[in-house]
């Protein structure tokens, strides 16, 4: 049962988070449009629709959508092959229709088969990519576009060679502003009274200070002054006609071109996979452990891409970088994504000249903080301690694959490694899952069989989500010899969050102490983990008595 979200319930936190995401998204929208060979405003249009429309329709409370770096190569080639940007917009419209169809046929459930160590490896890898990609911008070397996430760059360099190139292009003014911005951002996370200023995020203060400091450098004739090529560069329409030309419409005459259909299908598949990966990552980040409906998300993305195409915007996906910035900034609901879209729209129309004074160095500092939180050493340590083979190796392999290739290739390689380890370790283990019919007041029994891998996550997740309020649930693992960490996390989150919120009483039987489910979260202090001997003994007693006694004090 999905609870209705009050969008204004956390407006202070969500406004501050939306403001931070807006500051991060603005240069990314422009950079991705530039790298795609599309009009710069097409990136802004995609960001606005992704924030307002997709943000509203989505069931994810943290995800933020907009133009994605993962689509730049496809877009660049497609515009050239199709001969015009208008024909390409028709392909984007078709991609949106394909995504709607994928949502209605429930293709979003594929996301349940992404194991958590692959998702976490992807997030850590993206964190490192953000750090490596932002270091050049932090010191004043802006040859690569903002938002690039691929190892191989469009200028022929790669992530590491770009770092060596900065030695000849260091700009002291950018370094000063980066260091001051980092000091401000770190202070906002460490100093208690600053942490309480929800309406005034550290990122906004850093941007204001960066603008003022550079204006001082310019007015004083200092050599530290940052020139326009190292500042945000938003096109400013100088006439009504120029403003009207921003809105470009699809060329429907190209509907008979088979290449348009192929490009549309390609964008739909790639964008959908990236979105599903991001949604799973967003749910992992969510401190409240809320689940998103991935089929609804595909429909929302489809609607977003249709509208974006009709208005001249780039194709969009749910984006990990913006979503991570949103979570790091303290977002509580999807209102933050909507606010970021509104701010993009209003600021681009009302204050473009002010936005063009923002140094890339300040924005690099904001993204460096986001990257560090994603690639925290604690995550690596967590998977090392959790399981050095079945959890850590796929995690670290995904991590390096994402850093050295790109998001989709890295995750694909991580999935292959994960499946290989599952097959090697569990070839002789079978899985059986039983969910009995139940009525109000009945006790619901969920029996886990010998082998429960991450491949069974989807069925178990659906069962747990379908349990009504005020129920009594027995989850029995007494016959189980292996349970994937993904499924254990799912059961733990169910017991600690959904069960508490919806007054569901939970009893766990037969779980090994190593699974660490007992008393986790502190909500059910009397949940017992029984030995297999006691479980079998109790089952015999229940059979002999022909009844089940479910004592409240045992729950």
N, C-alpha and C positions, 0 to 999 in steps of 0.2 A: 504494500500500500504506500503510495507516494504522497507525502504530506504537502499541502499547499504552502508555498513560500511567500512570505510577506516581503516584497521587494524593498519596502521603505523601512523595514525593521532594523537594519544595520546601516543606515544611510551615511553616518559619519565615516565608518570604516570603508564602506564601499566607494564613497566619493573620493577619499584619499587614494585608495587603490586604483580607481578609474583614472585619476589624474596621473599617477605614476605610469600606468599602462599607455596612456595617451602620449606621454613624453617619449616612451620607448618606441611606440608604434609609428609615430610621425616619420622619423628618418628611415625606418624599415620599409614603410609603404613607398616612399620616394625611391629608396635604393633598389628595391626589388623591381619597381616599374622601369627604372633606368637600365638595370641588368637584363630585363626581358625585352628591351627594344620597343617598349610601349610608351604612350604619352604619360608624363609624370602624374597627372591627375587621375589616371586610371587606377593607380595604387591607392590614392586617397579615397576614391569612390568605393573600392573594394573594402577598405578598412572601415569606412562609415557603415556600410551595409552589414559587414561582418559583426560589428559591434552592436548596432541597434536592432537589426532584424533577426540575425542568427542568434544573437545574445538573448533576445526575448523568447524566441521559439525553442531554444535548446533547454534540455533538462539538466545540463551540467551547470553547477554553480560557480565553477572557477575557470572553465575554458573560455578562451578569447580567440575569435576568428578574424582572418584578414588575408591579404596576399601572402603566399608562402614561397620561401626561397627554394624549396624542393621542386617547384614547378617552373622556375625561370628558364631552364634549358629547353623544356618542352614548349613553353610560350615563345621563346626566341626563334626556334626552328619553325614553329607552326605559322607565325606571322609571315615569315619569309616564304614558306611553301604555299600558303594560301593566297599570297599576293596582296593582301590588305588587312589592316587591323579590323575593319568592319566585318570581313568574312570570318576572322578569328573569333569575334564576339558571338557570331552565330554558333560556332563550335562550343563556346562556353555555355550558351543557352541550352544546347543539346546535352552538355555534361550535367547541367542542373536537372534536366528532365530524367536522365539516366539515374542520377542520385536519388530522386524521388521514387523511382521504381525500385531501386535497391532497398530503400527504407521500407516500402510497402511489402516487399517479399521477405523482410526481416533478415537481410544480409548483415546487419549490424552485429548479430550474435557472434560473428567470427572473432570479435574482440575478446570474447571470453577465453579464447585459446591462446592469448598472448601471455606467457608465464611472467610472473613478477620479476624474476631475476633479469629477464631480457628487457622489460620496461625500465627497471632501475638502471641497468647498464646503459640503455639508450639515454636516460636523463643525465647520468653522470658524464657520458660522452659528449652530450650537447653542452653541458656545463663547461667542460674543457675547451670545446670548440669556441664557445662564446668568449672565454678568457683569451685564447690565442688570437682570435679574430679582432678583438677589441684593443689589444695592446698597441698595434700600429695607430689606430685612431686616437689612443690616449696620448701618444707622443707627437701627434701632428702629421702622420703619414696616412693619407686617405685615398690611396690608389684603388683599393678594392671597395666594392659597394657595401653600404650598410645592410646587414641582414644575410650576407653570404654565409652558408653553413657547410659548403662542400670543401673537401680537401684540395681538389684541383680547381683553380680559379679560372675565370674567363680570360684573364690577361696572360695566361700561360704559366703563371707561378703556382705554388701551392702554399698551404698554411705555414710551413716551416721556412720556406725560402723567403716568404713575405716578412718574417721576423728578422731575418738577416739584412733585408733591404732597408729596414728602418734606421740603421746606423748612419746612413747618409742623408736622412731626411728628418732628423730630430728638430722639433720646434719647441723652444724653451717655454713659450707662453702656454702652449697646450699642456706641457708637463705640469706647470704650476697650477693650472686650472684643474687638471685631473687629480692632483694630490689634495688640493683644497676640497674638491667635490667629494673625494673618498673620505676625507676627515669628517666632513659634514654628515655623510651617509652612515659612517660607523658610529658617530656620536648619537645619531637618532636611534641606533639599536642598542646602545650601551648605557646612556644617561637616562635615569628613570623619568625625570620630569619631561624630557623631550619625547620619550616613548609614548607618553600620554597625550601628546598633541596630535590626535588622530586626523583633524581637519587640515593640518599643515604638515604634509609628508616631507621627509628629508630630501627627497628627489626634487621637489618644487623649490626648496630653499637652495639646493645646489645649482639648479638651473638659473635662478635669479642672481645668485652670487657670481656664477660664471659669466652671465651677460654683463653685469655691472663691472666686473673686473676687466673684461676685455674692452669695454667701452672706455674705461680709464686708461688702459694701455694705448688705445687708439688716439684719444684726445691729448695724451701727454707725449705722443710721438715715440713711445717706447719700442724697443726692438722686440719686446715680448708680444706685441700686438698680433692677434690672429687674423689672417686675411680671409676674404670671403669664401675661398675654396675649402676652408676648414670649418665653415659654418653651415647650418641647415640651409638648403637652397630650394625653397618652395616657389614655383612660378606664380607671379602676381599679374592677373589680367588687368590691362590698362584701359580697356573699353568694354562696352556691353557686348559687342560682337565677339571679342576674344573670350568673354565669359560664356557666351552661348556655345562656342566651339568646344568647350570642355565636354559637353554631353555628346557622345557619339553613339549611334545606334547600329545594331547588327544589319548586315547585308543579307536579307532573306532570299535574294535572288541566287545565293550560293548554296541553297538547300539541296540542289541536285548534284553538288560536288561531293564525290565519295570521300575525298580527303577531309572535308569538314566533319563528316560523321566519324571517321577514324580518329581525328584529333579530339573530338568531343568525348568519344568512348575512352580514349587514353587518359584524358584529364579526369574523367569521372572515377576511373579505377584508382589512379595514383592519389588523387585528392581524398578519396574515401578511405584508403588505407592510412594515409597520414593523419586524417581526422580521427579514425578509430584508435590509432596509437596514442594520439594526444589525449583523447578522452580517457583511456585507461590510465595514462600518466596523471591526468588531472584528478581522477578518483583516488589514485595512490597518494597524491599530495594532500588531499582534503583531510583536515584534522577531524572533521565530523564524520568521516567515512561514509559519505552519501554516494549512492550508486546512480549513474546516469543511464538513461535509456538510449542505447546506441542506434536503434532503429529510428527513433525520433530525431536524433542528431543528424542522421543521413538525410532525412526529409528537410530539416532546417537548413542544412548546407545546400541542398538542392534548390530550395526557395531563394536562398542568398545568391547563389550563382546565376539563377535566372534573372533576378532583379539587377545584379551587377552587370550582366551582359546587356540588358536593355538600356542601362544608363552609361555604358562605356567603361565599365570597370574590369579589372583583372579577375581571374578565377581565385577562389579562396579555399582555405582549409582551416581547421582548428590548428593553432600554432603553439608549439611548445614554449618558445621563448617568451611570448606575450603571456601565456598562461602561467609560466613560472614567475614572471614579474608580478602578475596579479596576485598569486598566492603569497609571494614574499612580502608584498605590500600590505597584506592583512585583509584581503577580500573575504567577505562572508557569504555573498550571494551573487547571482548573475547580474545584479544591478550595476556592479562595477564595470562589467563588459559593456553594458548599455551606455553608461556614463562616458566611458572612453570613446565610444562612437559619436556621441553627441558633442563632446569636446573637440574631436577631430573636425566635425562638420562646422561648428560655430567658429572655432579659431581660424580655420582656413579661410572662411568667408570674412571674418571681422578683423583679425590681427595678423595677417600673413607677414607684414614687415617686421613685427616683433619676433615672430617665430624664426625669421631668417637671421636673427642675432644670436641664436643659441649655438654655442660651440659644440662640435662633435666630441670634443674631449670630455665635456660634462656628461653627455649621453653615454660615452664609453665607460665612465666611472660607474654610472647606474647599472649598466649591463655587466660590468666586472663583478659587482656585488651579487647580481642574479646568478652569474656563472659559478661563483664560489659556493653559493648555497646549494646549487644542483650537484656540484662535484665535491661535496664535502667528504673528507677522509673518513668520517664516521660511517658513511654508506659502504665504503670498501671494507672497513673493519667489520661491519655488521654481517656482510655476506661471507667473509672469511671465517668468522666464528660460527655462523649458522650451519654451514655445510661446505667443506673445502672442495668437494668434488661436484655433487649434483647442483649446488647453488652457485658457488664462487666461480667455477670455470666458465659456465655459460655467461655469467655476469661480466667477468673481466674480458671475455672474448668479444661480447657485444660492445663493451665500452671501447676497446681499441678499434674494432671494425667501424663503428660510427665515426670516431675521430679521423681515421685514415681513409674513409670512403665518403659516405653520406648517410643520412638517416635510414632510408629504405634498404639500402644494401647492407648496412650494419645490422639492422634488425633481422633481415632475412638470414644472414649468416648466423646470428645468435640463435634464431629459431631452429636452424638446421643442427647446430651443436647441441641444443637442448633436447631435441627429439632423439638424436643419436645416443645421448646419455640415458634418456628414459628407456630406450629400446635395449641398450646393453644391460642396464641394471635391473630391468623389470620384465624381461621377455617371458618369464614363466608365471607371472602374476596376473590373475584375472580380476576384473572389477565388476561388482554387482551393487546396484543402488536401488533401494526399495522405498517408495513413498506411498503409504497406505491411504486409502480414502478416509476422510474424516468429516465430522460434523461439529457444530458448536458444542463445546463442553468436553469433547473427546480428547484423549491424550494422543498426540501425534508422534509416531515412531519413525525415526530415520536411521536405518541400519546401514553402516558402512561395511563393505566386504573386505577381502584380503588386500586388494590393491586399489588405491585411490590416487591417480595422477592428476596433473594439471589439465589433462584432456577431459576430466570429469567435472571441471569447475563450472561449466555452463549449466549442467543439469542441477547440480547442488545449489548454485546461486539462484536459479529460478524457483526451486523448491523453498528455499529460505525466504525469498521475497514474497512468496504467495501465502505464507503463514499468517493467518488473521490475528488481530489484536486480542489480548486477554487469553491466549492459548497456553497449553502445557505441552512441552516438547521434550522428548527423550532422543538424544543423539548417541547411538550405540556404536562404539568402535572396538568392541571386545574381540571381534574376529579379524581385525585389521592388523596387518604386519607392516604396511607402508602407507603413509599419507603425505601427499605433496605439501610443501610449505604454503603454496598458494591456497590450497583448500583449508589448511589450518588457520591461515590468516583470515579467510572468509568466515569460518566458524567463530573465530575469536571476535571479529568485528560485529557479527550478528549478535553474539551474546552480550557484548559490551555496549552496543549502540542501539540497534533496532529493537532488541528484546527489552531494553530498559525504556526506550521511548514509547513502546506499544504494549507494555505490561505483559510481556510473554515470559512465562517461567520456563527455565531451561535446566535440564539435567544431562550431564555428560557422563557416559559410562565407558570404561575400558580404555581411555586415552592414556598413553604412556607419560610418565613424568617429564620426559625429554621434550614433549610437545609444548610444555609450559602454558597450558590452557587454564590450569587451576588458579582461581582468584585473579586472573588477568583483568585489569581495569578496575577491580575493586567493587563491582556492582553486585555480584552474587557471592557473598563471602562464604556461603555454606554449600556451594556446588562441590560435589565429591567426585574424585577419580578413583574408581574401584579396580581392584586387581581382577585378573581374568578368573581366578578361582572364585572370588566372592560374587562375580557377575553370574557365573554358571550356577552357583549355589542358589542365588536369588531367583534366577530364571526358573529353576526346578520348583522352588517354593510357590512362585506365581502360577505355574502350570497346575500344581497340585491343588491350590486354593481356587483355581479357575477364575481368578480376579487379579486386578492390579491395584495395589494400594499406593497412592501418590501423596505422600505426606508433605504438607506445606513446609515443615521445618527442614525437609531434605532438599528444598529448592533454593 
